[in-house]
């Protein structure tokens, strides 16, 4: 399967037993801030390198993130993916086809575009 900026590995679901195993292996610490999480704290299992940035579902690419760090990590992951797609688009699309290079002249109501 060829991975491109527009296609990525499909997401997998972990069983509760695998989530518990991952929590214990990672010593119950948030990967982002290092905070020790207790049984009553909310956390999620996330990909260290996001799927949209070329990450995989390998066990080594999974970590736990507290809910305080999740929004920041998601924003960084989405920004990186957007930048990658933008660079890939510039690489594959000729300069004459890029919208930013098209004339931006606004026409008045009297003028017609032929």
Secondary structure as the mmCIF struct_conf table of DSSP 4:
data_model
#
loop_
_struct_conf.conf_type_id
_struct_conf.id
_struct_conf.beg_label_comp_id
_struct_conf.beg_label_asym_id
_struct_conf.beg_label_seq_id
_struct_conf.end_label_comp_id
_struct_conf.end_label_asym_id
_struct_conf.end_label_seq_id
STRN STRN1 UNK A 4 UNK A 4
TURN_TY1_P TURN_TY1_P1 UNK A 5 UNK A 6
STRN STRN2 UNK A 7 UNK A 7
HELX_LH_PP_P HELX_LH_PP_P1 UNK A 9 UNK A 11
HELX_RH_AL_P HELX_RH_AL_P1 UNK A 16 UNK A 25
TURN_TY1_P TURN_TY1_P2 UNK A 26 UNK A 28
STRN STRN3 UNK A 29 UNK A 29
TURN_TY1_P TURN_TY1_P3 UNK A 31 UNK A 33
HELX_LH_PP_P HELX_LH_PP_P2 UNK A 35 UNK A 35
STRN STRN4 UNK A 36 UNK A 36
HELX_LH_PP_P HELX_LH_PP_P3 UNK A 37 UNK A 37
TURN_TY1_P TURN_TY1_P4 UNK A 39 UNK A 40
BEND BEND1 UNK A 41 UNK A 41
STRN STRN5 UNK A 43 UNK A 47
BEND BEND2 UNK A 48 UNK A 49
HELX_RH_3T_P HELX_RH_3T_P1 UNK A 51 UNK A 53
TURN_TY1_P TURN_TY1_P5 UNK A 54 UNK A 54
HELX_RH_3T_P HELX_RH_3T_P2 UNK A 59 UNK A 61
STRN STRN6 UNK A 62 UNK A 66
HELX_RH_AL_P HELX_RH_AL_P2 UNK A 67 UNK A 92
BEND BEND3 UNK A 93 UNK A 93
HELX_RH_3T_P HELX_RH_3T_P3 UNK A 95 UNK A 97
HELX_RH_3T_P HELX_RH_3T_P4 UNK A 99 UNK A 101
BEND BEND4 UNK A 102 UNK A 102
HELX_LH_PP_P HELX_LH_PP_P4 UNK A 105 UNK A 108
TURN_TY1_P TURN_TY1_P6 UNK A 109 UNK A 110
#
